[in-house]
């Protein structure tokens, strides 16, 4: 297991962590100030400054990407299928332009939440089938673009409205079905927030292996959780045994960035330099 | 699958559903008014009127019980182990006195939340081991009292503070380990709120079979969920495909009550007769 205590060279910042503090240019500048070497930007943050400007900002700052957030939201009614496909193809094009190593996929939950306006459904089994079919379709375009897809299982609390892929096992089942040869085109993005509770998580990380472990995200689970989406904790402030999970992915050969992704009303209220300084400290002491 | 549309003979009321509207005597009287035949009372509600009075109230109203809530909270530090054991033995004695068919077990999460004052831990693996050991110990006393234990897997959103048993598979693994002969002494209580998201839920219900299916609880999952504990929905108001889950348990031979358990700030604010009338309507139309 790598020693993170002496520096933060393996820290990447998911830019949603400071999305309320400024635009992507502002965030990139702050990362440069703090010696942060990598980011994972969100599509809306890229769109709001324009793709070309985002590409230049990242390049000029000498930043790497640890991923691109996000593709997915695959579940919809029939009327929106083409829209969903094309939206995800644009995500791939953007990821290529930005030099991302992978796109993080959030599957989508029931269609009425994944793609608003879609006919309402309670059929999560059908939603899951639709996700697998849509990833299969996206994989063709992504493989031509040489852009790996990283399926991110989300915590079961988001099964209805964000992602019906809720366990590492489920994500890996999709990988094995669509990419049995482990070509590197399909894998998982594991966020400790979503997987820490899972009794199967350690054997599933071993099952994933280096080929499938495309990204590793950290934050913490707060008790109580005051907001089901936006009360994620800074590493060390909650109950997740982060180090045991990082140890497990590194035991499989994962050697990428430890990406900090915190959706938090509390941290969004603080100055960006304070947030990044705290991220760096906790990366060294709690990750 | 039983037809619930014509009457509510298979409706049981978990008394937490109306816990803010009055004491257990008040709730029992309301059930009698509405032709509800069964309840699942909570220990604190029994304690607040006294066990003897609770026993008489239930008997005089001709009510059955569909369970007794709840035993468990097994995780603690060493100093509290005897207290935990004795607390659960008292729960068994109360359940026997009340004529309950089983005790619902909520495992407990990390020890500092399960038994406040316990030394803080982030070790959920150890917590799970402690739960299995404690159920093994409780099972001896429960078997002598002929009181079945029903392990209730809770939604992973409660893994830290309420229960580290979070899937039906996990609960059944404990059952198989401690009661391989399927004596009827140990099984599961399945609440649609906790299990609906689980990709493994249908095969695990089949694995449970009639022997292990000791209780079936219903409510609904709201989108958005405004409070992680107390924003559960009335059946039909949320996204759970309740009927497919009831169909699955009944296909295994479950023929007991469909118990309504709703923790909801919104429903606690309404008059008890309105809540019970709505429960009855939704039991017929949405369960």
Interface residues (C-beta under 8 A of the other chain):
Chain A: X110 X113 X122 X123 X124 X128 X155 X156 X157 X159 X160 X161 X164 X166 X167 X169 X170 X196 X197 X198 X199 X221 X223 X224 X225 X228 X238 X239 X240 X241
Chain B: X110 X113 X122 X123 X124 X128 X155 X156 X157 X159 X160 X161 X164 X166 X167 X169 X170 X196 X197 X198 X199 X221 X223 X224 X225 X228 X238 X239 X240 X241
